[in-house]
Amino acid sequence: MTMDVLDLTRLQFAVVTIYHYFFVPLSISLAGAAAGLEIAWLRTGRENYLRLTKFVGGLLIVTFAVGVVTGLVQEFQFGMGWSNFARFYGDVFGPTLAVEGMLAFFLEATFLALWYFGWDRLPRALHAATIVVVAVGTVLSAFIILAANSFMQNPVAYSLDPVTGRARLDDFGALLLNKVNLAAFPHTLAGAAMVGGSLLLAVAVRRGSDDGFRPLARLGAWMTVAGGALTALTGDHLGKVITEVQPMKMAAAESLYETTTGAPFSIFAVGDISGGKPFFSLELPWLLSILAKGSPGAEVQGIDDLQAQYAAEYGPGSYVPMIPVAFWTFRLMIGIGMLAMAAAALYLWSTRGGRTLDGGHRPARLFLRFLPLIPLLPTAANSFGWIFTETARQPWLAFGISRVADGISPGLTRAEVLVSLIGFTAVYGVLAVVWLRLVRHLARQPLTPPPTPVTTAPVPAEAPVY
């Protein structure tokens, strides 16, 4: 099947965005872990916490660097492929990008440099404050950029200029406090904790018998388990908000074509889910109504009724997203995330009370071989979550006010998009290899030994002076 300019431009933006997002949750969680470990060192004086702080900080620096580079390219995409949308949405989107850029490039980068070069130069408390600022900066940066995305899900705090026809920002505070942003932000942070925690767990398990890494392994496991639990709780709230502002997205997640009271949720389905009836479906009664509206007897609007409603409100056309993509990415997001949480919980149980997880039995050996791969699970779950969020919003760029087909840059040719897509993919492939090799190199390094106290031999009182 030949892809047209619109499809290729969407694919290009998807490649850039998803790749960039591999590193965003890692930066958030690793900064928080490094800050927590350094504070623990200050409070307890245990040198192993100091060594682990420096180790996690090394992982943070290489991840942050790649994230910054890929984030710059993502912002250029708006001018390269989506200039019509940027022209319409720029007055709203511009302030969020500017503030987020200042946080990312000035606040986070500056204080990360102070932290890296400030060992033995800054007082301990002040030095710890620098990494705390980095951690806070990553969280603020995520909140602000999510506000921009939340406008695309639920446009608020804007008005249309009667002269230019462009969206004009009326209230920056209201943009930040968009109900979708307030629901998506904690969900994103919980997912970030899972990604970073699983990486720390994997790296520590690879070190095997090195006892210095045991606290890091358990920290990573706890981050993964706690992040998984919070992801489920915050995801439940986010689902209800999304049902309120984008009911078509929730209907597409279940392939629910008919409006249903007490709607079930399919854990797994085989057969036609795009308008037909699967010949096999494993369903949980009332669960979709609970996820969507918090009540087992609630009515959930179906795709057919919503399509008719939108056609009457917005004009002729299809307002139905790609149902198979929405259906399966929603389930993969949940299922893979639960698997990562379960694996981390099993590790915590197996190492409770000072126990060690050895390879003496076949199940234990298999589990130990699996654990170094555990970061792939929450990373995939995060990616599937974003694919669901963005594709199930289609055909809208900004829901209800701007369609995808209207946002593409005029005059853009298929050849231009294809060449840039191949170029970005190749460069990102190289960056992926570089990042992976750097992380593996850091993971194999011994923990930095504690500083050796400097002792000075006493000078005899009657020593001769020359």
C-alpha positions as CSV (number, residue, x, y, z in Angstrom):
1,M,0.0,0.0,0.0
2,T,1.4,3.4,-1.0
3,M,1.4,6.0,1.7
4,D,0.5,9.6,0.7
5,V,2.1,12.8,2.1
6,L,-0.2,13.0,5.0
7,D,0.4,9.4,6.1
8,L,4.2,9.8,5.8
9,T,4.2,13.0,7.7
10,R,2.2,11.4,10.5
11,L,4.6,8.5,10.5
12,Q,7.6,10.8,10.6
13,F,6.2,12.7,13.6
14,A,5.3,9.4,15.3
15,V,8.9,8.0,14.9
16,V,10.4,11.2,16.3
17,T,8.0,11.5,19.2
18,I,8.1,7.9,20.3
19,Y,11.9,7.7,20.1
20,H,12.2,10.9,22.1
21,Y,9.8,9.6,24.7
22,F,12.0,6.6,25.3
23,F,14.3,9.0,27.2
24,V,11.9,11.4,28.9
25,P,10.6,9.0,31.6
26,L,14.1,7.7,32.2
27,S,15.4,11.3,32.8
28,I,12.5,12.0,35.2
29,S,12.9,8.9,37.2
30,L,16.7,8.7,37.2
31,A,16.9,12.3,38.4
32,G,14.5,11.5,41.3
33,A,16.5,8.4,42.2
34,A,19.8,10.2,42.2
35,A,18.4,13.0,44.4
36,G,16.9,10.4,46.8
37,L,20.1,8.5,47.0
38,E,22.2,11.6,47.7
39,I,19.8,12.8,50.4
40,A,20.0,9.3,51.9
41,W,23.8,9.5,52.0
42,L,23.6,12.9,53.7
43,R,21.2,11.6,56.3
44,T,22.9,8.3,57.0
45,G,26.5,8.8,56.1
46,R,26.6,5.4,54.4
47,E,29.3,5.5,51.7
48,N,27.5,3.0,49.5
49,Y,24.7,5.5,49.0
50,L,27.3,8.0,47.8
51,R,28.7,5.5,45.3
52,L,25.2,4.6,44.0
53,T,24.4,8.3,43.7
54,K,27.3,8.8,41.3
55,F,26.4,5.6,39.4
56,V,22.8,6.6,38.8
57,G,24.0,10.1,38.0
58,G,26.1,8.7,35.2
59,L,23.1,7.0,33.7
60,L,21.1,10.2,34.0
61,I,23.7,12.3,32.2
62,V,23.9,10.1,29.1
63,T,20.1,9.7,29.0
64,F,19.5,13.4,29.4
65,A,21.9,14.3,26.6
66,V,20.1,12.0,24.1
67,G,16.7,13.2,25.3
68,V,17.7,16.8,24.6
69,V,18.9,16.1,21.1
70,T,15.8,14.2,20.1
71,G,13.6,16.7,21.8
72,L,15.0,19.5,19.6
73,V,14.2,17.6,16.5
74,Q,10.6,17.0,17.7
75,E,10.0,20.8,18.1
76,F,11.3,21.4,14.5
77,Q,8.7,19.0,13.2
78,F,6.0,21.6,13.8
79,G,7.6,23.9,11.3
80,M,8.8,21.2,8.9
81,G,5.6,19.1,8.5
82,W,2.8,20.8,10.4
83,S,3.2,24.5,9.7
84,N,-0.5,25.1,9.1
85,F,-1.3,23.6,12.5
86,A,1.6,25.6,14.1
87,R,0.3,28.8,12.5
88,F,-3.2,28.1,13.9
89,Y,-2.1,26.8,17.3
90,G,1.1,28.7,17.7
91,D,-0.2,31.4,20.1
92,V,-1.3,28.6,22.4
93,F,1.5,26.2,21.9
94,G,4.4,28.7,21.7
95,P,4.3,29.8,25.4
96,T,4.4,26.2,26.6
97,L,7.3,25.3,24.4
98,A,9.2,28.4,25.5
99,V,8.7,27.8,29.2
100,E,9.5,24.1,28.8
101,G,12.6,24.9,26.8
102,M,13.8,27.2,29.5
103,L,13.3,24.6,32.1
104,A,15.0,21.8,30.1
105,F,17.9,23.7,28.6
106,F,18.6,26.3,31.3
107,L,17.3,25.0,34.6
108,E,17.9,21.3,34.3
109,A,21.1,21.4,32.1
110,T,22.7,24.2,34.3
111,F,22.1,22.5,37.6
112,L,23.0,19.0,36.2
113,A,26.4,20.5,35.2
114,L,26.7,22.1,38.7
115,W,26.0,18.7,40.2
116,Y,28.4,16.8,38.0
117,F,31.3,19.3,38.4
118,G,30.5,20.3,41.9
119,W,31.7,17.2,43.8
120,D,34.2,18.3,46.4
121,R,33.7,21.9,45.3
122,L,30.3,22.7,46.8
123,P,29.2,22.1,50.4
124,R,27.4,18.8,50.7
125,A,23.9,20.2,51.3
126,L,24.3,22.7,48.5
127,H,25.5,20.0,46.2
128,A,22.5,17.8,47.0
129,A,20.2,20.8,46.3
130,T,21.5,20.9,42.7
131,I,20.3,17.4,41.9
132,V,17.0,18.1,43.7
133,V,16.6,21.1,41.4
134,V,17.2,18.9,38.4
135,A,14.6,16.4,39.6
136,V,12.0,19.2,40.2
137,G,12.9,20.7,36.8
138,T,12.2,17.4,34.9
139,V,8.8,17.2,36.7
140,L,7.9,20.8,35.9
141,S,9.0,20.3,32.3
142,A,6.8,17.3,31.9
143,F,3.8,19.1,33.4
144,I,4.1,22.1,31.1
145,I,4.6,20.0,27.9
146,L,1.7,17.8,28.9
147,A,-0.4,20.9,29.1
148,A,0.3,21.5,25.4
149,N,-0.7,18.0,24.5
150,S,-3.8,18.2,26.7
151,F,-5.0,21.2,24.7
152,M,-5.0,18.8,21.7
153,Q,-7.2,16.4,23.7
154,N,-9.4,19.0,25.3
155,P,-9.0,22.6,23.9
156,V,-9.4,25.1,26.7
157,A,-8.4,28.7,27.6
158,Y,-8.5,29.9,24.0
159,S,-10.7,32.0,21.7
160,L,-10.7,32.3,17.9
161,D,-9.4,35.6,16.6
162,P,-12.2,37.0,14.4
163,V,-9.7,38.6,12.0
164,T,-7.0,35.9,11.6
165,G,-9.1,32.9,12.5
166,R,-6.2,31.6,14.7
167,A,-6.5,30.2,18.2
168,R,-5.5,32.9,20.8
169,L,-4.4,32.0,24.3
170,D,-6.7,33.7,26.9
171,D,-5.4,32.2,30.2
172,F,-2.1,30.4,30.6
173,G,-3.0,29.3,34.1
174,A,-6.2,27.7,32.8
175,L,-4.2,26.0,30.0
176,L,-2.0,24.4,32.6
177,L,-4.9,23.4,34.8
178,N,-6.8,21.6,32.0
179,K,-8.6,18.7,33.5
180,V,-6.9,16.3,31.0
181,N,-3.5,17.6,32.1
182,L,-4.3,17.2,35.8
183,A,-5.2,13.6,35.1
184,A,-2.5,12.8,32.6
185,F,0.4,14.3,34.6
186,P,0.4,11.9,37.6
187,H,-0.3,9.0,35.2
188,T,2.8,10.0,33.2
189,L,5.0,10.3,36.3
190,A,3.9,6.9,37.5
191,G,4.8,5.4,34.2
192,A,8.2,7.1,34.4
193,A,8.9,5.6,37.8
194,M,8.3,2.1,36.2
195,V,10.7,2.7,33.4
196,G,13.5,4.1,35.5
197,G,13.0,1.6,38.3
198,S,13.1,-1.3,35.9
199,L,16.4,0.0,34.4
200,L,18.0,0.2,37.8
201,L,16.7,-3.3,38.7
202,A,18.1,-4.7,35.4
203,V,21.5,-3.1,35.8
204,A,21.8,-4.1,39.4
205,V,20.8,-7.7,38.7
206,R,23.4,-7.9,36.0
207,R,26.1,-7.2,38.6
208,G,25.2,-10.4,40.3
209,S,27.2,-11.0,43.5
210,D,28.3,-7.4,43.9
211,D,26.6,-6.6,47.2
212,G,27.0,-2.9,46.7
213,F,24.3,-3.0,44.0
214,R,21.7,-4.9,46.2
215,P,20.1,-1.7,47.5
216,L,19.9,-0.3,44.0
217,A,18.1,-3.5,42.8
218,R,15.5,-3.3,45.5
219,L,15.1,0.5,45.0
220,G,14.5,-0.2,41.3
221,A,12.0,-3.0,42.1
222,W,10.1,-0.8,44.6
223,M,9.9,2.0,42.0
224,T,8.5,-0.4,39.4
225,V,5.9,-1.8,41.8
226,A,4.9,1.5,43.2
227,G,4.8,3.1,39.8
228,G,2.7,0.2,38.5
229,A,0.2,0.6,41.3
230,L,0.0,4.4,40.8
231,T,-0.3,3.9,37.0
232,A,-3.4,1.8,37.5
233,L,-5.0,4.3,40.0
234,T,-4.2,7.4,37.9
235,G,-5.1,5.5,34.7
236,D,-8.6,4.8,36.1
237,H,-9.1,8.5,36.8
238,L,-7.7,9.5,33.4
239,G,-10.0,7.0,31.6
240,K,-13.0,8.7,33.2
241,V,-11.8,12.2,32.2
242,I,-11.1,11.0,28.6
243,T,-14.6,9.5,28.4
244,E,-16.0,12.9,29.4
245,V,-14.1,14.9,26.8
246,Q,-13.5,12.3,24.1
247,P,-16.1,9.5,24.3
248,M,-15.2,8.2,20.9
249,K,-11.7,7.3,22.3
250,M,-13.1,5.1,25.0
251,A,-15.6,3.5,22.6
252,A,-12.8,2.7,20.2
253,A,-10.7,1.2,23.0
254,E,-13.4,-1.5,23.4
255,S,-14.6,-1.5,19.8
256,L,-18.0,-0.7,21.2
257,Y,-20.3,0.2,18.2
258,E,-23.7,0.2,20.0
259,T,-24.5,2.3,23.0
260,T,-24.6,-0.1,25.9
261,T,-25.7,0.0,29.5
262,G,-23.4,-2.0,31.8
263,A,-20.8,-2.4,29.0
264,P,-18.4,-5.3,29.4
265,F,-14.6,-5.1,28.7
266,S,-12.9,-7.6,26.5
267,I,-9.6,-8.9,27.8
268,F,-8.9,-10.7,24.6
269,A,-10.7,-11.0,21.3
270,V,-10.3,-13.0,18.1
271,G,-12.0,-12.1,14.9
272,D,-13.3,-8.9,13.3
273,I,-13.3,-6.0,15.7
274,S,-13.8,-3.3,13.1
275,G,-17.6,-3.3,12.9
276,G,-18.1,-7.0,13.1
277,K,-18.5,-9.4,16.0
278,P,-15.4,-11.4,17.1
279,F,-16.1,-15.1,17.1
280,F,-14.3,-15.3,20.4
281,S,-14.1,-12.7,23.2
282,L,-13.1,-13.1,26.8
283,E,-15.1,-10.4,28.6
284,L,-15.4,-9.1,32.1
285,P,-19.0,-7.9,32.7
286,W,-19.7,-4.2,33.4
287,L,-15.9,-3.4,33.5
288,L,-16.0,-0.9,30.7
289,S,-18.8,1.0,32.4
290,I,-16.8,1.1,35.6
291,L,-13.7,2.2,33.7
292,A,-15.5,4.9,31.8
293,K,-18.0,6.3,34.4
294,G,-17.3,4.6,37.7
295,S,-20.6,2.6,37.8
296,P,-21.4,-0.9,36.6
297,G,-24.8,0.2,35.3
298,A,-23.6,3.3,33.5
299,E,-24.3,3.9,29.8
300,V,-21.3,4.0,27.5
301,Q,-21.9,5.7,24.1
302,G,-21.1,3.5,21.0
303,I,-19.2,4.4,17.9
304,D,-22.2,4.5,15.6
305,D,-24.1,7.0,17.8
306,L,-21.0,9.1,18.3
307,Q,-20.3,9.1,14.5
308,A,-23.8,10.4,13.8
309,Q,-23.5,13.0,16.5
310,Y,-20.2,14.3,15.3
311,A,-21.3,14.4,11.6
312,A,-24.2,16.5,12.7
313,E,-22.1,18.8,14.8
314,Y,-18.9,19.1,12.7
315,G,-20.0,18.2,9.2
316,P,-19.8,15.2,6.9
317,G,-16.8,12.8,7.2
318,S,-15.6,9.9,9.3
319,Y,-14.8,10.6,12.9
320,V,-13.9,7.0,13.7
321,P,-10.3,6.3,14.6
322,M,-8.4,3.1,13.6
323,I,-10.3,0.6,15.7
324,P,-7.8,-2.3,15.7
325,V,-4.9,0.1,16.7
326,A,-7.0,1.6,19.6
327,F,-8.3,-1.8,20.7
328,W,-4.9,-3.6,20.9
329,T,-2.7,-0.7,22.1
330,F,-5.0,-0.2,25.0
331,R,-4.7,-3.8,26.1
332,L,-1.0,-4.1,25.4
333,M,-0.4,-0.9,27.5
334,I,-2.3,-2.5,30.5
335,G,-1.1,-6.1,30.1
336,I,2.6,-5.3,29.6
337,G,2.6,-2.8,32.4
338,M,1.1,-5.4,34.8
339,L,3.7,-8.0,33.7
340,A,6.5,-5.6,34.6
341,M,5.0,-4.8,38.0
342,A,4.5,-8.5,38.7
343,A,8.1,-9.3,37.8
344,A,9.4,-6.6,40.1
345,A,7.1,-7.8,42.9
346,L,8.4,-11.3,42.5
347,Y,12.0,-10.1,42.8
348,L,11.1,-8.2,46.0
349,W,9.5,-11.3,47.4
350,S,12.4,-13.6,46.4
351,T,15.0,-11.3,48.1
352,R,13.1,-10.4,51.2
353,G,14.8,-10.5,54.6
354,G,18.3,-10.5,53.0
355,R,17.7,-13.6,50.8
356,T,19.6,-13.9,47.6
357,L,18.1,-14.9,44.2
358,D,20.5,-17.5,42.9
359,G,20.3,-19.7,39.8
360,G,20.3,-23.0,41.7
361,H,16.9,-24.0,40.3
362,R,15.7,-23.8,36.7
363,P,12.8,-21.3,37.4
364,A,15.2,-19.1,39.3
365,R,17.7,-19.3,36.4
366,L,15.0,-18.4,33.9
367,F,13.9,-15.4,36.0
368,L,17.4,-14.1,36.4
369,R,17.8,-14.3,32.6
370,F,14.6,-12.4,32.1
371,L,15.2,-9.6,34.6
372,P,17.9,-7.8,32.5
373,L,15.2,-7.4,29.8
374,I,12.6,-6.0,32.2
375,P,13.1,-2.3,31.1
376,L,11.6,-3.3,27.7
377,L,8.2,-3.9,29.3
378,P,7.4,-0.5,30.9
379,T,9.0,1.2,27.9
380,A,6.7,-0.7,25.5
381,A,3.7,0.0,27.8
382,N,4.5,3.7,27.8
383,S,4.8,3.7,24.0
384,F,1.6,1.8,23.5
385,G,-0.1,4.3,25.8
386,W,1.0,7.2,23.8
387,I,0.1,5.5,20.5
388,F,-3.4,4.9,21.9
389,T,-3.7,8.5,23.2
390,E,-2.8,10.1,19.9
391,T,-4.2,7.7,17.2
392,A,-7.6,7.3,19.0
393,R,-8.0,11.1,18.9
394,Q,-8.1,11.0,15.1
395,P,-9.2,12.6,12.8
396,W,-8.5,15.6,15.1
397,L,-5.2,17.4,15.8
398,A,-7.0,19.6,18.4
399,F,-10.3,17.9,19.2
400,G,-13.2,19.7,17.7
401,I,-11.4,22.6,16.2
402,S,-8.6,21.4,13.9
403,R,-8.4,18.2,11.8
404,V,-5.2,16.3,10.9
405,A,-5.5,16.9,7.2
406,D,-5.8,20.6,7.7
407,G,-2.6,20.9,9.7
408,I,0.0,19.7,7.2
409,S,2.5,22.1,5.7
410,P,1.5,23.3,2.2
411,G,3.7,22.3,-0.7
412,L,5.2,19.4,1.2
413,T,6.1,16.6,-1.2
414,R,6.2,12.9,-0.7
415,A,9.8,12.7,-1.6
416,E,10.8,15.4,0.9
417,V,9.0,13.6,3.8
418,L,10.4,10.2,2.8
419,V,14.0,11.4,2.6
420,S,13.7,13.2,6.0
421,L,12.0,10.1,7.5
422,I,14.8,7.8,6.4
423,G,17.4,10.3,7.6
424,F,15.8,10.7,11.1
425,T,15.3,7.0,11.4
426,A,19.0,6.3,10.5
427,V,20.4,9.0,12.9
428,Y,18.1,7.8,15.7
429,G,19.2,4.2,15.1
430,V,22.8,5.4,15.6
431,L,21.9,7.3,18.7
432,A,20.1,4.2,20.1
433,V,23.3,2.2,19.7
434,V,25.5,4.9,21.2
435,W,23.1,5.3,24.2
436,L,22.9,1.5,24.7
437,R,26.7,1.1,24.6
438,L,27.3,3.9,27.0
439,V,24.7,2.5,29.5
440,R,26.3,-1.0,29.2
441,H,29.8,0.6,29.7
442,L,28.6,2.5,32.8
443,A,26.8,-0.6,34.1
444,R,30.0,-2.6,34.0
445,Q,32.1,-0.1,35.9
446,P,32.8,-0.8,39.6
447,L,31.2,1.5,42.1
448,T,33.4,4.5,42.9
449,P,35.3,3.7,46.1
450,P,34.8,6.0,49.0
451,P,37.5,8.7,49.5
452,T,40.5,7.5,51.4
453,P,41.1,9.7,54.5
454,V,44.4,11.6,54.1
455,T,46.6,11.1,57.1
456,T,49.7,13.2,57.9
457,A,52.5,11.8,60.0
458,P,53.2,13.9,63.1
459,V,56.3,16.0,62.9
460,P,58.7,15.5,65.8
461,A,58.8,18.5,68.1
462,E,62.6,18.7,67.7
463,A,62.8,18.0,64.0
464,P,65.6,19.8,62.4
465,V,64.8,22.6,60.0
466,Y,66.8,22.9,56.9
